[in-house]
């Protein structure tokens, strides 16, 4: 409703920003960042109530995700006794691999169900709990088959956390999660794609293209990667055209 009331002003703001993208400065990363901030500040002036609410929710979300698992469990009304016990004792129990891995899988499955239901906030909590349990599975202490299992589920959880952070509009944390996955598995397609998508959002098109090449090398028919590559190539071509135009003006 707030945006509808300011529809004309927002339309003019976005039209001006789009026009600027075709200008000579739009190929410069620092200029793009400055322009993005200027547009954002103008938008905040138009609907301050909306951005105040978004910022408040973002801070609340970050605070909750950084809280201890026991505190998170205490605030989750739909948790049963077993789930609360899992969180409270996550750092003290010495469990066999099968038992600890079961807790990782349980929390991961719960997170996925919450995510599918649109409850991103609590999905992130479950994935964080799963990672807490998974951190107790140290690959160097495990036989090869169990080490592989532990590493794989850790990577999957970091990728899931990256997606949650992206949905919660926290690109910095999303990038950290994607890179945590890639630290464990440098060729993981989903982690590479997730990082490429984040690079696109921050106008790091060369870095995005590098990641997407790896994804498409493994699967040249990956539709999501192909679509993202198309967008990235379009932006790179636009940058190149602007650079050529500027060079022509400068040197004739």
C-alpha positions as CSV (number, residue, x, y, z in Angstrom):
1,X,0.0,0.0,0.0
2,X,2.8,2.4,0.8
3,X,4.4,1.8,-2.6
4,X,1.1,2.3,-4.3
5,X,0.6,5.7,-2.7
6,X,4.1,6.7,-4.0
7,X,3.7,5.0,-7.3
8,X,4.5,8.0,-9.5
9,X,7.5,9.0,-7.5
10,X,8.9,5.4,-7.5
11,X,8.3,5.2,-11.2
12,X,10.3,8.4,-11.8
13,X,13.1,7.2,-9.5
14,X,13.4,3.8,-11.3
15,X,13.3,5.4,-14.7
16,X,16.1,7.8,-13.8
17,X,18.2,4.9,-12.4
18,X,17.7,2.8,-15.5
19,X,18.7,5.8,-17.7
20,X,21.8,6.2,-15.6
21,X,22.8,2.6,-16.3
22,X,23.4,3.6,-19.9
23,X,25.7,6.4,-18.9
24,X,29.5,6.6,-18.9
25,X,29.9,6.0,-15.2
26,X,27.8,2.9,-15.0
27,X,30.7,0.5,-15.8
28,X,32.6,1.6,-12.7
29,X,32.0,-0.6,-9.7
30,X,32.4,2.2,-7.2
31,X,30.0,4.4,-9.2
32,X,27.4,1.7,-9.3
33,X,27.7,1.2,-5.6
34,X,27.3,4.9,-5.0
35,X,24.3,5.2,-7.3
36,X,22.7,2.2,-5.6
37,X,23.1,3.9,-2.3
38,X,21.7,7.1,-3.7
39,X,18.6,5.4,-5.1
40,X,18.1,3.5,-1.8
41,X,18.3,6.7,0.2
42,X,15.7,8.3,-2.0
43,X,13.5,5.3,-1.7
44,X,13.9,5.5,2.1
45,X,12.7,9.1,2.0
46,X,9.6,8.1,0.0
47,X,8.5,5.3,2.3
48,X,10.6,5.5,5.6
49,X,8.1,3.3,7.5
50,X,8.7,0.3,5.2
51,X,12.5,0.5,5.5
52,X,12.4,1.0,9.2
53,X,10.3,-2.2,9.5
54,X,12.7,-4.1,7.2
55,X,15.7,-3.0,9.2
56,X,14.1,-3.9,12.5
57,X,13.2,-7.3,11.2
58,X,16.7,-7.9,9.8
59,X,18.3,-7.0,13.1
60,X,15.9,-9.2,15.1
61,X,16.6,-12.1,12.7
62,X,20.4,-11.8,13.0
63,X,20.2,-11.6,16.8
64,X,18.1,-14.7,17.0
65,X,20.3,-16.7,14.6
66,X,23.4,-15.8,16.7
67,X,21.7,-16.8,20.0
68,X,22.5,-20.2,21.6
69,X,20.5,-23.1,20.3
70,X,18.9,-23.6,23.7
71,X,17.6,-20.0,23.7
72,X,16.2,-20.6,20.2
73,X,14.5,-23.7,21.3
74,X,12.9,-22.0,24.3
75,X,11.3,-19.4,22.0
76,X,10.0,-22.0,19.4
77,X,6.5,-22.9,20.5
78,X,6.2,-25.8,18.1
79,X,9.3,-27.7,19.5
80,X,8.7,-30.9,21.4
81,X,10.6,-32.0,24.4
82,X,13.1,-34.2,22.4
83,X,14.0,-31.3,20.1
84,X,14.6,-28.9,23.1
85,X,16.7,-31.6,24.8
86,X,18.7,-31.9,21.6
87,X,19.6,-28.3,21.5
88,X,20.3,-27.9,25.3
89,X,22.7,-30.8,25.3
90,X,24.2,-30.4,21.8
91,X,27.6,-29.3,23.2
92,X,27.9,-31.8,26.0
93,X,26.8,-35.2,24.9
94,X,29.3,-37.7,23.5
95,X,27.3,-39.6,21.0
96,X,28.1,-42.3,18.5
97,X,28.4,-41.3,14.9
98,X,25.0,-42.8,14.0
99,X,23.2,-41.0,16.8
100,X,24.9,-37.6,16.2
101,X,24.3,-37.9,12.4
102,X,20.6,-38.7,13.1
103,X,20.3,-35.4,14.9
104,X,21.9,-33.6,12.0
105,X,19.5,-35.2,9.5
106,X,16.5,-34.5,11.7
107,X,17.2,-30.8,12.1
108,X,18.1,-30.6,8.4
109,X,14.8,-32.2,7.4
110,X,12.9,-30.0,9.8
111,X,14.6,-26.9,8.3
112,X,13.7,-28.0,4.8
113,X,10.0,-28.5,5.7
114,X,10.0,-25.0,7.3
115,X,11.7,-23.5,4.2
116,X,9.2,-25.1,1.9
117,X,6.4,-23.7,4.0
118,X,7.8,-20.2,3.7
119,X,9.1,-20.0,7.3
120,X,12.6,-18.9,6.3
121,X,13.5,-17.6,9.8
122,X,12.9,-20.8,11.6
123,X,14.3,-22.9,8.8
124,X,17.6,-21.1,9.3
125,X,17.5,-21.9,13.0
126,X,17.0,-25.6,12.2
127,X,19.9,-25.6,9.7
128,X,22.0,-23.8,12.3
129,X,21.2,-26.4,14.9
130,X,22.1,-29.1,12.4
131,X,25.4,-27.4,11.7
132,X,26.0,-27.3,15.5
133,X,25.6,-31.1,15.7
134,X,27.6,-31.6,12.5
135,X,30.5,-29.7,14.0
136,X,30.9,-32.6,16.4
137,X,31.6,-34.9,13.5
138,X,35.2,-34.2,12.8
139,X,36.3,-35.9,9.6
140,X,39.9,-36.6,10.8
141,X,38.4,-38.7,13.7
142,X,36.2,-40.8,11.4
143,X,36.7,-43.7,9.1
144,X,36.6,-42.8,5.4
145,X,32.9,-43.6,4.7
146,X,31.7,-41.7,7.7
147,X,34.0,-38.8,6.9
148,X,32.5,-38.5,3.4
149,X,29.0,-38.5,4.9
150,X,29.9,-35.8,7.4
151,X,31.5,-33.6,4.9
152,X,28.6,-33.9,2.4
153,X,26.0,-32.9,4.9
154,X,28.0,-30.0,6.2
155,X,28.3,-28.7,2.6
156,X,24.6,-29.1,2.0
157,X,23.8,-27.3,5.3
158,X,26.0,-24.3,4.4
159,X,24.4,-24.1,1.0
160,X,21.0,-24.1,2.6
161,X,22.0,-21.4,5.0
162,X,23.3,-19.3,2.1
163,X,19.8,-19.6,0.5
164,X,18.1,-18.6,3.8
165,X,20.3,-15.6,4.2
166,X,19.6,-14.6,0.6
167,X,15.9,-14.8,1.3
168,X,16.4,-12.7,4.4
169,X,18.2,-10.1,2.3
170,X,21.6,-10.5,4.1
171,X,24.0,-10.8,1.2
172,X,27.1,-10.7,3.5
173,X,26.0,-13.7,5.6
174,X,24.8,-15.5,2.5
175,X,28.2,-15.1,0.9
176,X,30.0,-16.4,4.0
177,X,27.8,-19.5,4.0
178,X,28.4,-20.1,0.3
179,X,32.1,-19.8,0.8
180,X,32.0,-22.0,3.9
181,X,30.5,-24.7,1.6
182,X,33.2,-24.1,-1.0
183,X,36.0,-24.3,1.6
184,X,34.8,-27.9,2.1
185,X,34.1,-28.7,-1.6
186,X,35.5,-26.2,-4.1
187,X,33.6,-27.7,-7.0
188,X,30.1,-28.0,-5.4
189,X,27.7,-26.8,-8.1
190,X,25.0,-25.4,-5.8
191,X,27.5,-23.5,-3.7
192,X,29.1,-22.1,-6.8
193,X,25.8,-21.1,-8.3
194,X,24.7,-19.5,-5.0
195,X,27.9,-17.4,-4.8
196,X,27.6,-16.4,-8.5
197,X,24.0,-15.2,-7.8
198,X,25.4,-13.1,-4.9
199,X,28.2,-11.8,-7.1
200,X,25.6,-10.7,-9.7
201,X,23.7,-8.7,-7.1
202,X,26.8,-6.8,-6.2
203,X,27.9,-6.2,-9.8
204,X,30.9,-8.6,-9.6
205,X,30.1,-10.0,-13.0
206,X,33.6,-11.4,-13.8
207,X,33.6,-13.3,-10.5
208,X,30.1,-14.6,-11.2
209,X,31.1,-15.7,-14.7
210,X,34.1,-17.6,-13.3
211,X,31.9,-19.6,-10.9
212,X,29.2,-20.2,-13.5
213,X,31.8,-21.7,-15.9
214,X,32.6,-24.3,-13.3
215,X,29.0,-25.1,-12.8
216,X,28.3,-25.5,-16.6
217,X,31.5,-27.5,-17.1
218,X,30.0,-30.1,-14.8
219,X,26.5,-29.8,-16.3
220,X,26.2,-27.8,-19.5
221,X,22.4,-28.2,-19.3
222,X,21.9,-26.6,-15.9
223,X,19.0,-24.2,-16.7
224,X,19.4,-22.0,-13.7
225,X,23.1,-21.5,-14.4
226,X,22.5,-20.9,-18.1
227,X,19.9,-18.2,-17.3
228,X,22.2,-16.5,-14.8
229,X,25.1,-16.7,-17.3
230,X,22.9,-15.0,-19.9
231,X,22.2,-12.1,-17.5
232,X,25.9,-11.9,-16.5
233,X,27.1,-11.9,-20.1
234,X,24.6,-9.1,-20.9
235,X,26.0,-6.9,-18.1
236,X,29.6,-7.7,-19.2
237,X,28.7,-6.7,-22.8
238,X,27.1,-3.5,-21.6
239,X,30.2,-2.7,-19.6
240,X,32.4,-3.4,-22.5
241,X,30.3,-1.2,-24.8
242,X,30.4,1.7,-22.3
243,X,34.2,1.4,-22.0
244,X,34.6,1.5,-25.7
245,X,32.4,4.5,-25.9
246,X,34.4,6.3,-23.3
247,X,37.7,5.4,-24.9
248,X,36.4,6.8,-28.2
249,X,35.4,10.1,-26.5
250,X,38.8,10.4,-24.7
251,X,41.1,9.4,-27.6
252,X,39.0,10.0,-30.7
